[in-house]
Amino acid sequence: MLLKKPFYYIRHGQTDWNLERRYQGSKDIPLNKTGIIQAQAAVDSLKNCGITHIFSSPLRRARATADILNAALGLPLTEINGLQECNFGVLEGTLRSGKSFSDKWRAGYTPDKAETYVEFQQRVFAAFDQVLSHDSVPLVVAHGAVFWPIHAQTGITLEGTLANATAIRVFPSTTADSGWDFS
């Protein structure tokens, strides 16, 4: 269960493996030129949001995105290992073909040498407990799959996956259903 506290979330900028549609997972792939430009462009959308602390995955693509954002924002920045992308095991480095395996993975199928979805979910929630218990308005800089358990827990409706370097604000709903919203 997530603490009911607003936070900002941004997926890292683009990498060559994003372009090639390869599973990245725990592989430490750097941003490409487009990813750097995307991260620089994201600064304007975050400047006046009241963010007081950045929390980042230690993987290069996320950390470089966080560093680019922080060059303009000048905030405390903390790496949290639990924000790393899922280890996709033998799928890492392979091309995605057809339908994603993510629905099967969430239902219990685990590729060889990969994290189970349950293990991954527990790791992500523990990392978010650390972020949301911090006395700050947090920005989390991480990965697409890291948002899956959060997305499921909050019940917010997103079309497809999070775009590279596009920030969203996730916050407790003010409506009677007491769920979550995003903008």
GITANOR-V602302 format. One record per helix or strand of 2 or more residues. SS is the DSSP state (2 for helix, 1 for strand). FROM is the first residue (numbers start at 1). TO is the last residue. If there is no record, write none. Layout:
ss,from,to
SS,FROM,TO
SS,FROM,TO
This chain:
ss,from,to
1,7,11
2,16,20
2,33,46
1,53,56
2,60,73
1,76,79
2,81,83
2,89,91
2,102,106
2,117,133
1,138,142
2,146,154
1,167,172
1,180,182
